[in-house]
Amino acid sequence: MKRFWTWPSAAAAVKPLGIILLISAAAFTAQGQGRNARVDDARKTEQDLMSREWNLTHMTEQINKQFKQDQIHLFPEIKKDFSTLQTTNNDLMRSVFVSNVINYGAIADAMSEIRKRALHLKQNLILPKLSDPPPVSQTEIRNDQQLKVSLLTLDRSVMSFVKSPIFQSPQVIDQTSAMNATQDLEGIIQITNMVKKQVERLKSSGKQ
């Protein structure tokens, strides 16, 4: 039986030698700016992940407020699933997009873990049922860049789910927010299943 739980952007003319020096300096500056942009992007990603983790450490007090007395026995299981879903996704985002490490085996393991937690939450939360699961692109992942696109899609679904208004204001649950949470959860389940199959194929094909 399903249970209900909620909570929780040279100007002047110069001699040939001077021109060469200016060109060299411009090229060096452009390279430096490129590196700075990449560093800034990585720093922003890292700051976002740190913010997510801070929110996780303050999740317990919010969950306590949102549990009814007859649902307290579900707290440890659901809290673990909710937390592990996010931490596994955050660790994956940090590895791929901050450390630039793409390990097909580790990604496949992360997909299994995230999917397992999403399935647990689907079982323990009473959310509106979908007449048809949300469509998930089945385009074959042929390289790491396409893999990153799929992982970003997963990350958007995870963050949309955990930030759903139904977990913030459980006393006032509107049908639209509840349905969006269902779609996010179903999307997580489908995307993780698809990505796992694709990275296992890439790994077996010897591309890593």
C-alpha positions as CSV (number, residue, x, y, z in Angstrom):
1,M,0.0,0.0,0.0
2,K,1.4,3.4,-0.9
3,R,1.9,5.9,1.8
4,F,1.6,9.7,1.7
5,W,4.5,11.9,2.8
6,T,5.3,15.4,1.8
7,W,7.9,17.9,2.8
8,P,9.3,18.3,2.8
9,S,23.0,34.7,-16.2
10,A,47.8,48.9,-30.7
11,A,46.0,51.1,-31.7
12,A,49.0,53.2,-33.0
13,A,51.2,52.1,-35.9
14,V,54.2,50.1,-34.8
15,K,57.2,48.4,-36.3
16,P,57.0,44.8,-37.4
17,L,58.6,43.5,-34.2
18,G,56.0,45.5,-32.2
19,I,53.2,44.1,-34.2
20,I,54.4,40.6,-33.5
21,L,54.6,41.3,-29.8
22,L,51.1,42.8,-29.8
23,I,49.7,39.8,-31.6
24,S,51.4,37.4,-29.2
25,A,50.1,39.4,-26.2
26,A,46.6,39.4,-27.6
27,A,46.7,35.6,-28.2
28,F,48.0,35.1,-24.7
29,T,45.2,37.4,-23.3
30,A,42.6,35.5,-25.2
31,Q,43.9,32.2,-23.9
32,G,43.9,33.6,-20.4
33,Q,40.3,34.8,-20.8
34,G,39.3,31.4,-22.0
35,R,40.9,29.7,-19.0
36,N,39.3,32.3,-16.7
37,A,35.9,31.6,-18.2
38,R,36.3,27.9,-17.6
39,V,37.5,28.5,-14.1
40,D,34.6,30.8,-13.4
41,D,32.1,28.2,-14.8
42,A,33.7,25.4,-12.6
43,R,33.6,27.7,-9.6
44,K,29.9,28.5,-10.1
45,T,29.1,24.9,-10.5
46,E,31.0,24.1,-7.3
47,Q,29.2,26.9,-5.4
48,D,25.9,25.6,-6.6
49,L,26.7,22.1,-5.4
50,M,27.9,23.4,-2.0
51,S,24.6,25.3,-1.7
52,R,22.7,22.1,-2.4
53,E,24.6,20.2,0.2
54,W,24.0,23.0,2.8
55,N,20.3,22.7,2.1
56,L,20.5,18.9,2.7
57,T,22.0,19.4,6.1
58,H,19.0,21.5,7.1
59,M,16.5,19.1,5.6
60,T,15.7,17.3,8.9
61,E,14.0,20.2,10.6
62,Q,11.8,20.8,7.5
63,I,10.9,17.1,7.3
64,N,10.0,16.9,11.0
65,K,7.5,19.7,10.5
66,Q,5.9,18.0,7.5
67,F,5.3,14.6,9.1
68,K,2.1,13.6,10.7
69,Q,2.3,11.5,13.8
70,D,1.1,8.3,12.0
71,Q,3.8,8.7,9.4
72,I,6.8,9.0,11.7
73,H,7.8,5.4,11.1
74,L,8.5,6.3,7.4
75,F,10.9,9.1,8.3
76,P,14.2,7.2,8.2
77,E,13.5,5.4,4.9
78,I,12.1,8.4,3.0
79,K,14.8,10.8,4.4
80,K,17.5,8.4,3.3
81,D,16.0,8.0,-0.2
82,F,15.4,11.8,-0.6
83,S,18.9,12.6,0.6
84,T,20.8,9.9,-1.3
85,L,19.0,10.8,-4.5
86,Q,20.4,14.3,-4.2
87,T,23.9,13.5,-2.9
88,T,24.5,10.9,-5.6
89,N,23.4,13.3,-8.3
90,N,25.5,16.1,-6.8
91,D,28.6,13.9,-6.6
92,L,28.1,12.9,-10.2
93,M,27.7,16.5,-11.4
94,R,30.9,17.5,-9.5
95,S,32.9,14.6,-11.0
96,V,31.8,15.2,-14.6
97,F,31.4,19.0,-14.8
98,V,33.9,20.3,-12.2
99,S,36.6,17.6,-12.1
100,N,36.1,16.7,-15.8
101,V,36.2,13.0,-15.0
102,I,34.0,10.7,-17.1
103,N,34.1,7.2,-15.8
104,Y,31.4,5.0,-17.5
105,G,31.4,2.4,-14.7
106,A,31.0,5.0,-12.0
107,I,28.2,6.8,-14.0
108,A,26.4,3.5,-14.5
109,D,26.6,2.8,-10.7
110,A,25.2,6.3,-10.0
111,M,22.3,5.8,-12.4
112,S,21.4,2.6,-10.6
113,E,21.5,4.3,-7.2
114,I,19.5,7.3,-8.3
115,R,16.9,5.1,-10.0
116,K,16.6,2.9,-6.9
117,R,16.0,5.9,-4.7
118,A,13.4,7.4,-7.1
119,L,11.6,4.1,-7.3
120,H,11.4,4.0,-3.5
121,L,10.0,7.5,-3.3
122,K,7.5,6.6,-6.0
123,Q,6.3,3.7,-3.8
124,N,6.1,5.7,-0.6
125,L,4.7,8.9,-1.9
126,I,1.1,9.2,-3.1
127,L,1.3,11.3,-6.1
128,P,-1.1,11.7,-9.1
129,K,-0.7,8.9,-11.6
130,L,0.3,9.7,-15.2
131,S,-1.8,8.3,-18.0
132,D,1.3,8.1,-20.1
133,P,4.9,8.4,-18.9
134,P,6.8,11.5,-19.9
135,P,8.6,11.0,-23.2
136,V,12.4,10.5,-22.9
137,S,14.7,10.9,-25.9
138,Q,16.1,7.5,-26.9
139,T,18.8,9.0,-29.1
140,E,21.9,6.9,-29.0
141,I,24.7,8.5,-26.9
142,R,27.8,8.3,-29.1
143,N,30.3,10.5,-27.3
144,D,31.0,12.2,-24.0
145,Q,29.4,15.5,-25.0
146,Q,26.1,13.8,-25.7
147,L,26.4,12.0,-22.4
148,K,26.9,15.3,-20.6
149,V,23.7,16.6,-22.2
150,S,21.7,13.7,-20.8
151,L,23.3,14.1,-17.4
152,L,22.2,17.8,-17.4
153,T,18.7,16.7,-18.3
154,L,18.7,14.3,-15.3
155,D,20.1,17.0,-13.0
156,R,17.2,19.4,-14.0
157,S,14.7,16.7,-13.2
158,V,16.2,15.9,-9.9
159,M,16.4,19.5,-8.8
160,S,12.9,20.3,-10.0
161,F,11.6,17.3,-8.0
162,V,13.3,18.1,-4.7
163,K,12.4,21.8,-4.9
164,S,8.7,21.1,-5.6
165,P,6.3,23.3,-3.8
166,I,4.5,20.2,-2.4
167,F,7.5,19.6,-0.2
168,Q,7.7,23.2,1.0
169,S,4.0,23.8,1.7
170,P,2.4,20.5,2.5
171,Q,-0.7,22.1,3.9
172,V,-1.5,23.7,0.5
173,I,-1.0,21.2,-2.3
174,D,-2.2,22.1,-5.7
175,Q,-2.8,19.6,-8.4
176,T,-0.4,21.2,-10.8
177,S,2.5,21.1,-8.5
178,A,1.7,17.5,-7.5
179,M,1.5,16.4,-11.2
180,N,4.8,18.2,-12.0
181,A,6.5,16.3,-9.1
182,T,5.1,13.0,-10.6
183,Q,6.5,13.9,-14.0
184,D,9.9,14.8,-12.6
185,L,10.1,11.5,-10.6
186,E,9.0,9.5,-13.7
187,G,11.5,11.4,-15.8
188,I,14.3,10.5,-13.3
189,I,13.4,6.8,-13.5
190,Q,13.4,6.8,-17.2
191,I,16.5,8.9,-17.8
192,T,18.6,6.9,-15.4
193,N,17.5,3.7,-17.0
194,M,18.4,5.0,-20.5
195,V,21.7,6.5,-19.5
196,K,22.8,3.4,-17.7
197,K,22.2,1.2,-20.8
198,Q,24.1,3.7,-23.0
199,V,27.2,4.0,-20.8
200,E,27.3,0.3,-20.4
201,R,27.3,0.0,-24.2
202,L,30.0,2.6,-24.5
203,K,32.1,0.8,-21.9
204,S,31.7,-2.6,-23.5
205,S,32.6,-1.1,-26.9
206,G,36.0,-0.2,-25.6
207,K,35.5,3.6,-25.9
208,Q,37.0,4.0,-22.4
